[in-house]
């Protein structure tokens, strides 16, 4: 930029003549200082591989997560309710199982099926039947946004090899049995979150591995103590009661909280069974276990599913408040499954999420 001081004079000009500012030749090159410019992130410094991966996979998964009006951790919940066909108390168990199934159906809108385990003399037929039922049940929607609930009502005990078995009777001599170890190993490999509920004692094994998702278990107790302290299937009826009263609240019920509620309810059950006792000094307690290869995953949530259409109207959220987050990655390796797990746990109140892409940019 050229400036002019009116007090300066040209020494070769007549002092009496008015001063005329010197005009640079038209051929003279004008030197201008260039303004600083930053990188264009959408072009040169974008990461095409990661950007494509995020756009195609993560954005699609986010759309599915936000596609229901009452968005929750799971888009579908499937329950399989099992009991022995030749149980010692068939009529009582059928009534308790039916009560639990009605709660799943009416209050939570879960899909369910009730199956009676057949007895067999050599036990192989029972094991094969149960293995096939579980395989078909798991294969139908074995994915991360689906919750599988497996309920068992019957007997359990440790055999001569200290291995847990399922049994249709407390009489070990005449009871049909199924080795639990093989069943549990199969459930450990499931992709979908799995909640096992056992109206029986559960004897924990030394090794339980869950590579994907969460495997949780709630059992009536860790020994036969509950059989003598509680009425038969009191655990199932208490479970149904706890589940029936929770949907009136806004928050979801975690499996860990459900266990805590059952633990607090046990003394009342024992007191009602023994009204002559003024105080209950000892009582059994339900068991809760949680296994996951990902330590960041929380306990399984139970909440009613929406009965409305799975797809909602796509409204414009331009006038809604927006929150922009910038996340810095350690390297270019993006584990989409881990990101999907994180996004599935986003808090309520989120209407829409848009993945812009990934760029090589510096944080200031």
C-alpha positions in Angstrom: 0.0 0.0 0.0 1.3 3.5 -1.0 1.1 6.4 1.5 1.7 10.1 1.0 3.0 12.8 3.4 1.8 16.3 2.3 4.9 17.9 4.0 7.3 16.2 1.6 8.5 18.0 -1.6 10.1 16.9 -4.8 13.7 18.4 -4.8 13.7 18.6 -8.7 10.5 20.4 -8.9 9.7 24.1 -8.7 9.0 25.0 -5.0 6.3 27.4 -6.1 4.4 24.8 -8.0 1.8 22.6 -6.3 3.2 19.2 -5.4 1.9 16.3 -7.4 2.3 12.8 -5.9 4.6 10.6 -7.9 2.8 7.9 -9.9 4.6 4.6 -10.2 5.1 3.2 -13.7 2.3 0.9 -14.9 5.0 -1.8 -15.5 6.2 -1.8 -11.9 5.4 -4.9 -10.0 3.4 -4.4 -6.9 4.4 -6.6 -4.0 1.6 -7.7 -1.6 2.0 -9.8 1.5 -0.1 -12.9 1.2 -2.6 -13.7 3.9 -2.0 -16.9 5.8 -4.2 -19.8 4.8 -5.0 -23.0 6.7 -5.3 -26.5 5.2 -8.5 -27.5 3.5 -9.4 -30.4 5.7 -12.1 -31.7 3.3 -9.5 -32.3 0.6 -5.8 -32.8 1.2 -5.8 -33.9 4.8 -8.8 -36.2 4.9 -8.3 -39.9 5.6 -10.3 -41.6 2.7 -10.1 -45.1 4.2 -11.3 -44.1 7.7 -13.8 -41.6 6.3 -15.4 -44.2 4.1 -15.5 -46.7 6.9 -17.2 -44.3 9.3 -19.7 -43.0 6.7 -20.8 -46.4 5.5 -20.9 -48.3 8.8 -21.1 -46.0 11.7 -23.7 -43.6 10.2 -25.9 -46.5 9.2 -25.7 -48.0 12.7 -26.5 -44.6 14.3 -29.6 -44.3 12.1 -30.8 -47.7 13.4 -30.1 -46.7 17.0 -32.1 -43.5 16.7 -34.9 -45.0 14.5 -37.3 -45.7 17.3 -39.2 -43.1 19.4 -38.2 -44.6 22.7 -34.6 -45.3 21.9 -32.8 -47.7 24.2 -29.9 -50.0 24.3 -31.7 -52.8 22.4 -34.0 -52.8 19.4 -35.3 -56.3 20.1 -35.5 -58.6 23.2 -36.1 -62.3 22.9 -36.8 -64.6 25.8 -36.7 -68.4 26.0 -38.4 -69.9 29.1 -37.4 -73.4 30.0 -38.7 -76.0 32.5 -38.8 -79.7 32.7 -41.7 -81.6 31.3 -41.5 -84.2 34.1 -40.8 -81.7 37.0 -41.9 -82.8 40.5 -44.4 -79.9 40.6 -45.5 -79.4 37.0 -48.6 -77.4 37.7 -46.9 -75.0 40.0 -44.0 -74.4 37.7 -46.3 -73.8 34.7 -48.2 -71.2 36.6 -45.0 -69.3 37.7 -43.5 -69.5 34.2 -46.7 -68.2 32.7 -46.8 -65.3 35.1 -43.3 -64.3 34.1 -44.1 -64.6 30.4 -47.1 -62.4 30.9 -44.9 -59.7 32.4 -42.5 -59.9 29.5 -45.4 -59.6 27.1 -47.7 -57.0 28.6 -45.3 -54.7 30.4 -42.1 -55.0 28.3 -43.4 -56.2 24.9 -40.7 -58.8 24.6 -41.1 -61.7 22.3 -40.9 -65.0 24.1 -41.3 -68.8 23.8 -42.0 -71.4 26.5 -40.4 -74.8 26.0 -40.7 -77.9 28.2 -37.4 -80.0 28.4 -38.2 -83.6 27.6 -36.8 -86.3 29.9 -34.8 -89.3 28.7 -33.3 -92.4 30.2 -29.8 -92.0 28.9 -29.8 -88.1 29.2 -28.4 -87.8 25.7 -31.7 -87.0 24.1 -32.4 -84.2 26.6 -29.0 -82.7 26.0 -29.4 -82.8 22.2 -32.9 -81.3 22.4 -31.8 -78.4 24.6 -28.7 -77.8 22.5 -30.8 -77.6 19.4 -33.3 -75.3 21.0 -30.7 -72.9 22.2 -28.9 -72.9 18.9 -32.0 -72.0 17.0 -32.9 -69.4 19.6 -29.5 -67.7 19.5 -29.1 -67.8 15.7 -32.3 -65.8 15.2 -30.9 -62.2 15.6 -27.5 -62.8 17.2 -26.4 -59.2 17.0 -25.2 -56.4 19.3 -28.5 -54.5 19.4 -30.5 -57.6 20.4 -30.9 -58.9 24.0 -31.3 -62.6 24.6 -33.0 -63.8 27.9 -32.7 -67.4 28.9 -34.8 -68.5 31.9 -34.6 -71.9 33.5 -36.8 -73.3 36.3 -35.8 -76.7 37.7 -33.1 -78.3 39.9 -29.3 -78.2 39.8 -26.6 -80.0 41.7 -23.0 -81.0 41.4 -22.2 -84.4 40.1 -19.4 -86.7 41.1 -16.9 -84.7 39.0 -18.0 -81.5 40.7 -19.7 -80.4 37.5 -23.0 -78.6 37.6 -26.0 -80.4 36.0 -29.6 -79.5 35.3 -32.1 -82.0 36.7 -35.8 -82.5 36.6 -36.0 -83.8 40.2 -34.1 -83.7 43.5 -33.9 -87.4 43.3 -30.5 -87.9 41.7 -31.1 -91.5 41.1 -34.1 -91.2 38.8 -33.7 -87.7 37.5 -32.9 -86.8 33.9 -29.9 -84.5 33.8 -28.1 -82.2 31.4 -24.5 -81.2 31.8 -24.4 -77.4 32.1 -20.8 -76.9 31.2 -21.3 -77.4 27.5 -24.4 -75.2 27.5 -22.5 -72.4 29.2 -19.6 -72.7 26.8 -22.0 -72.2 23.9 -23.5 -69.1 25.5 -20.1 -67.6 26.1 -19.6 -67.4 22.3 -22.8 -65.5 21.6 -22.6 -62.0 20.1 -25.8 -60.6 21.6 -25.9 -59.5 25.2 -27.3 -62.5 27.2 -29.1 -62.6 30.5 -29.4 -66.0 32.2 -32.1 -66.2 34.9 -32.2 -69.4 36.9 -34.8 -70.4 39.5 -32.4 -72.8 41.0 -29.0 -72.8 42.6 -26.0 -71.9 40.4 -22.6 -73.3 41.1 -20.0 -71.0 39.6 -17.3 -72.5 37.4 -13.7 -71.6 37.6 -13.4 -70.3 34.1 -16.0 -68.2 32.3 -15.0 -66.3 29.2 -17.1 -63.8 27.2 -15.2 -62.3 24.2 -18.1 -60.2 22.9 -20.8 -58.2 24.7 -22.1 -59.0 28.2 -23.1 -62.3 29.8 -25.0 -61.8 33.1 -26.6 -64.3 35.4 -29.1 -64.0 38.2 -29.8 -67.2 40.1 -32.0 -68.0 43.2 -28.9 -68.8 45.3 -25.5 -70.4 45.2 -26.7 -73.6 47.0 -29.8 -75.6 47.9 -30.4 -73.3 50.9 -33.1 -71.3 49.1 -35.0 -74.6 48.5 -35.6 -74.9 52.3 -36.0 -71.2 53.1 -38.3 -70.1 50.3 -41.4 -71.6 48.7 -40.9 -73.4 45.5 -40.6 -70.9 42.6 -40.8 -67.9 45.1 -37.8 -66.6 43.2 -39.7 -66.5 39.9 -42.8 -64.8 41.5 -40.6 -62.2 43.2 -38.8 -61.6 39.9 -42.1 -61.1 38.1 -43.2 -58.7 40.8 -40.1 -56.6 40.6 -40.3 -56.4 36.8 -44.0 -55.6 36.9 -43.6 -52.5 39.1 -40.6 -51.0 37.3 -42.1 -49.9 34.0 -44.0 -47.1 35.8 -40.7 -45.3 36.3 -38.8 -43.5 33.5 -35.4 -45.1 34.0 -34.3 -48.6 32.8 -33.8 -51.4 35.2 -30.3 -52.9 35.1 -29.7 -56.6 35.9 -27.4 -55.5 38.7 -30.2 -53.4 40.2 -32.7 -56.2 39.7 -30.5 -58.5 41.7 -30.2 -55.8 44.4 -34.0 -55.5 44.6 -34.4 -59.3 44.9 -31.8 -59.4 47.6 -33.7 -56.8 49.6 -37.0 -58.7 49.0 -35.8 -62.1 50.2 -36.2 -61.4 54.0 -39.8 -60.5 53.4 -40.4 -63.8 51.6 -38.8 -65.7 54.5 -40.8 -63.7 57.0 -44.1 -64.4 55.3 -43.3 -68.1 55.3 -42.4 -68.1 59.0 -44.8 -65.6 60.6 -44.2 -67.1 64.0 -40.6 -65.7 64.0 -40.3 -62.2 65.3 -37.0 -61.5 63.5 -35.3 -63.2 60.6 -31.6 -63.5 61.4 -30.5 -65.5 58.4 -31.8 -66.0 54.9 -30.4 -67.0 51.5 -29.4 -64.5 48.9 -29.7 -64.5 45.1 -26.5 -64.6 43.0 -25.5 -62.1 40.4 -22.5 -62.5 38.0 -21.4 -60.4 35.1 -18.8 -61.4 32.5 -17.5 -59.3 29.6 -14.4 -59.0 27.5 -15.0 -55.2 27.4 -14.7 -53.7 30.9 -16.4 -50.5 29.8 -19.8 -52.1 29.0 -22.4 -51.6 31.8 -24.9 -54.1 33.1 -27.7 -55.2 30.9 -30.7 -52.9 30.8 -34.4 -54.0 30.9 -36.9 -51.5 29.7 -40.2 -51.7 27.7 -39.9 -51.7 24.0 -42.0 -49.3 21.9 -45.0 -50.8 20.1 -45.0 -48.1 17.5 -43.6 -48.3 14.0 -39.9 -49.0 14.0 -39.2 -46.0 11.8 -40.1 -42.5 12.8 -40.7 -39.4 10.9 -37.5 -37.6 9.9 -38.0 -34.1 11.3 -35.7 -31.2 10.9 -33.6 -30.4 13.9 -32.0 -27.2 12.6 -33.5 -25.1 15.4 -32.6 -27.5 18.1 -29.5 -27.0 20.3 -26.5 -28.8 18.9 -23.3 -30.1 20.6 -20.2 -30.5 18.5 -17.5 -32.8 19.8 -14.0 -33.1 18.4 -12.3 -36.5 19.1 -8.6 -37.1 18.6 -7.6 -40.6 17.7 -4.4 -42.3 18.7 -3.8 -43.6 15.2 -5.7 -44.4 12.0 -7.0 -47.8 13.2 -10.8 -47.4 13.8 -12.5 -50.3 15.6 -16.1 -49.8 14.3 -17.5 -52.4 16.7 -16.1 -50.5 19.8 -17.4 -47.2 18.5 -20.8 -48.7 17.9 -20.8 -50.0 21.5 -20.0 -46.5 22.7 -22.6 -44.8 20.6 -25.3 -47.3 21.7 -24.8 -46.0 25.2 -25.4 -42.4 24.3 -27.7 -40.6 26.8 -31.4 -40.0 26.2 -32.3 -36.7 24.6 -30.1 -37.1 21.6 -32.3 -36.6 18.5 -29.7 -37.0 15.7 -26.0 -37.7 15.2 -24.1 -36.9 12.1 -20.6 -38.3 11.4 -18.7 -35.7 9.4 -15.6 -37.8 8.7 -12.1 -37.9 10.0 -9.2 -35.5 9.3 -5.6 -34.9 10.1 -6.1 -31.7 12.1 -4.3 -30.3 15.1 -6.1 -29.5 18.4 -5.6 -25.9 19.7 
